Amino acid sequence: MSKLPSPDIVRRNEDAAAALIAAGTPNPTNVQVRDHLGGGSLATISPVMRAFRARQREQADIERDAALAKVAELESELAVLREVQAERDRLLQQEQALQERMISLREEVVRQQTRSEHLNEQLQESREEVKTLRASEKALQKELLNLARNDEKMRK
């Protein structure tokens, strides 16, 4: 049975590996760790590094899974935002069409008001003409009546 390295040796080996990673060596070898420590047994360093690498892989897996979950969440939010943007664009187009329709209707209202004013003027002129014609008719009837009376007087 092999004897497990002491917690102090484990900590020093892991610290050496972490220092190498921080210095730009992403996957330090057992030999690089031993050189960084200034010596040591590869038989002692090897199991510590296997456990260290396994924990790093587990941590990387956790971080990758979290990142993938975040990406999925962001993609979902992006899809919602795209739907919202598409709806906004549709509503803006609808608003523009309604604005154009409103302008057209306002122009039609002005045309109809102008036409109505013109027709009202014509109606007023026609009423005045009818009034004048009625007055003329009454005058003519009165004159006709007077002529008829005078004609009757002359015949007698």
C-alpha positions in Angstrom: 0.0 0.0 0.0 1.3 3.4 -0.9 1.5 6.1 1.6 -0.4 9.3 0.8 1.7 12.5 0.7 1.3 14.8 3.6 -1.1 17.8 3.3 1.9 20.1 3.2 3.4 18.3 0.3 0.1 18.3 -1.6 -0.3 22.0 -0.9 3.2 22.8 -2.1 2.8 20.7 -5.3 -0.6 22.3 -6.1 0.8 25.8 -5.4 3.7 25.0 -7.8 1.3 23.8 -10.5 -0.9 26.9 -9.9 2.2 29.2 -10.2 3.2 27.5 -13.5 -0.3 28.0 -14.8 -0.3 31.6 -13.8 3.0 32.1 -15.5 1.6 30.8 -18.8 2.0 27.1 -18.7 -1.6 25.9 -19.0 -0.8 22.1 -18.4 2.3 21.8 -16.3 4.0 18.4 -16.3 5.2 16.5 -13.3 8.8 17.4 -14.3 8.0 21.1 -14.6 6.4 21.0 -11.1 9.4 19.2 -9.7 11.7 21.8 -11.3 9.6 24.6 -9.9 9.8 23.1 -6.5 13.6 22.6 -6.8 13.4 18.9 -6.4 11.2 16.1 -5.2 10.1 12.6 -6.1 8.0 12.1 -9.2 6.4 9.2 -7.4 5.1 11.7 -4.8 4.3 14.5 -7.3 2.5 12.2 -9.8 -0.6 11.2 -7.7 -0.9 14.8 -6.5 -0.9 16.1 -10.0 -3.4 13.5 -11.2 -5.8 14.6 -8.5 -5.0 18.3 -9.3 -5.7 17.7 -13.0 -8.9 15.8 -12.2 -10.1 18.7 -10.1 -9.2 21.2 -12.8 -11.1 19.1 -15.4 -14.1 18.9 -13.0 -13.9 22.7 -12.5 -13.6 23.3 -16.2 -16.6 21.0 -16.8 -18.6 23.0 -14.3 -17.5 26.3 -15.8 -18.2 24.9 -19.3 -21.7 23.7 -18.3 -22.4 27.1 -16.6 -21.2 28.9 -19.7 -23.3 26.7 -22.0 -26.3 27.3 -19.8 -25.6 31.1 -19.9 -25.3 30.9 -23.7 -28.6 29.0 -23.9 -30.2 31.6 -21.7 -28.8 34.5 -23.7 -29.9 32.8 -27.0 -33.4 32.5 -25.5 -33.3 36.2 -24.5 -32.0 37.1 -27.9 -34.9 35.2 -29.6 -37.4 37.1 -27.4 -35.7 40.4 -28.2 -35.8 39.5 -31.9 -39.5 38.8 -31.6 -40.0 42.1 -29.7 -38.0 43.9 -32.4 -40.0 42.3 -35.2 -43.3 43.3 -33.4 -41.9 46.8 -32.9 -41.0 47.0 -36.6 -44.4 45.7 -37.6 -46.1 48.3 -35.3 -43.9 51.1 -36.7 -44.9 50.1 -40.2 -48.5 50.0 -39.2 -48.2 53.4 -37.5 -46.6 54.8 -40.7 -49.5 53.4 -42.8 -52.0 54.8 -40.4 -50.3 58.2 -40.5 -50.4 58.2 -44.3 -54.0 57.2 -44.2 -54.8 59.9 -41.6 -53.1 62.5 -43.9 -55.1 61.2 -46.9 -58.3 61.4 -44.8 -57.5 64.9 -43.7 -57.0 65.9 -47.3 -60.3 64.3 -48.2 -62.0 66.2 -45.3 -60.6 69.5 -46.6 -61.9 68.6 -50.1 -65.3 67.7 -48.8 -65.5 70.8 -46.7 -64.6 72.9 -49.7 -67.2 71.1 -51.8 -69.8 71.5 -49.0 -69.1 75.2 -48.8 -69.5 75.5 -52.6 -72.7 73.5 -52.5 -74.0 75.7 -49.6 -73.2 78.8 -51.6 -75.1 77.3 -54.6 -78.0 76.4 -52.3 -78.1 79.9 -50.9 -77.9 81.4 -54.4 -80.7 79.0 -55.5 -82.9 80.0 -52.5 -82.4 83.7 -53.3 -83.2 83.0 -56.9 -86.4 81.1 -55.9 -87.3 84.0 -53.6 -86.8 86.5 -56.4 -88.8 84.3 -58.8 -91.6 84.0 -56.3 -91.7 87.7 -55.8 -91.7 88.1 -59.6 -94.5 85.5 -60.0 -96.6 87.4 -57.4 -96.0 90.6 -59.1 -96.9 89.1 -62.5 -100.0 87.5 -61.0 -101.0 90.8 -59.5 -100.4 92.5 -62.9 -102.3 89.8 -64.7 -105.1 90.2 -62.2 -105.2 93.9 -62.8 -105.1 93.5 -66.5 -107.9 91.0 -66.3 -110.0 93.4 -64.2 -109.2 96.3 -66.5 -110.2 94.1 -69.5 -113.4 93.3 -67.8 -114.1 96.9 -67.1 -113.5 97.8 -70.7 -115.8 95.2 -72.0 -118.6 96.5 -69.9 
